[in-house]
């Protein structure tokens, strides 16, 4: 079966993954894309990273594994957009069955929210690789970071200001353009690092938008 073919439903087992996602991008704070609006500067590029806290794909355990995506597009990614490109990195710690499961889920072939996002965004994939993905999220959601040595260094810190209570987080719900799907909580932040050089993507900037969002996805037959 080719990478572009979608398996018949009978071949997709019950699956569920939940965990942490964050990005660092070109937009000003707060990123308009999460409000289903056009990016601040008309186009956007950034790092998107997922950490699976709990999950399985059939009998294949996925807890603790990471996925990272580089992406760029012009226009409103939720409406009319063009020149959308992506590259994907899967956790090198995953064995063959786990890599296949991650590719099925995050590539959209296994259904649920990733399938909807892949259909809407229509990214042209520049490359797929495995890599040592280091992912950290503070328990209090004060900071988050992901890195692939020599290729990606992205980090953010929770947004604060003169009227923010100590330890409190600036959060939103019911966002019209939540990158991880409906019903998730967005914690707003600012990028402290955003450096990329891989698959034709190259930038180095900090100080722009970053945000953490939980994700919780299940296959059609999962209960």
Order of alpha helices (4+ residues) and beta strands (2+ residues): beta-beta-beta-beta-beta-alpha-alpha-beta-beta-beta-beta-beta-beta-beta-beta
